[in-house]
Amino acid sequence: NPMSTLATALYVQRRPTRAGAQTSLFRLITSSSRKSLLLCSEAGWLTDTLDGAIVKKWPSPRSLPARLGGLTRFAKKIANEVREATIVVANDHHECPLALAIAKTLSIPCVAILRTPGMSHHDFQKYLCDNCDSLFIVGDELRQKVEQWSSSPLVPFVEGFLESEFTPPPPAPAQFPSEILIAGSEEPRKGFQDLLQALQILEKEYPAFQLKKVVLTGQIPDYPIPQLACELDFVGRVEDFIPFAQGFSFAIHPSRHETFGLAPLELIIGGIPTLCTATSRSFFQTIDDLSGAS
């Protein structure tokens, strides 16, 4: 087992800003009894939250400098600082080229946690995922795709949460709230456009519906925004997501495509009643597992 408790894992995560992959990695590292090392390309939430993170900027794996040997040179340089590592873990397919280069330099195994539900076969090949010794797959849907592409051993990656993250729900409000939270981002697969169209239909068919403000955790998208009676507030990325979300009594996660649905799970265990789309069987299976349902 390349992730045995005896391993000293070096985790490679380019961006440290708080999002699903970074939050999951934080939980993985803090709940582990093994020694862990973290390499990021810049400082941010993840490096500020975890002690001892190594921050070294490296060239983008698909850039011309990287292809001209920059990634290999960086791997050889960073290897001197992480010689105690016995395995390298890429925290999604984008990190595989560097993780593989470091592992090759140190002559140790390399594994990857594949997280992106929209990853294509081209992405899988371009980022050298199949060169890893093992692949950990988040979600059944992504696993079914990777099974068709990979000759590497595949292992389901089961997400978890820290005990401190569970919060009981607040008392139900007497009426539907006048302000609601929409969790996600402006990426098309997150479903903001669908949600805005639904609000337009709702306001037309139910004019008495009193929704005053909709707060969306993303940037203003580049597609046309419908005219709505309620106020729209695009607040961008929210790093302290759950404390922010607990200021609302209702949230919606309108994603078109998720293999795990980390954001709605975080909302639910944080005590916020959440409506989400039925985009993945594995999400609802996880809900059942967390609640102890059969």
Secondary structure, 3 states (H helix, E strand, C coil): CCCCCCCCEEEECCCCCCCHHHHHHHHHHHCCCCCEEEEECCCCHHHHHCCCCEECCCCCCCCHHHHHHHHHHHHHHHHCCCCCCCEEEECCHHHHHHHHHHHHHHCCCEEEEECCCCCCHHHHHHCCHHHCCEEEECCHHHHHHHHHHCCCCEEECCCCCCHHHCCCCCCCCCCCCCEEEECCCCCHHHCHHHHHHHHHHHHHHCCCCCCCEEEECCCCCCCCCCCCCCEEEECCCCCCHHHHHCCCCCEEECCCCCCCCHHHHHHHHCCCCEEECCCCHHHHHHHHHHHCCC
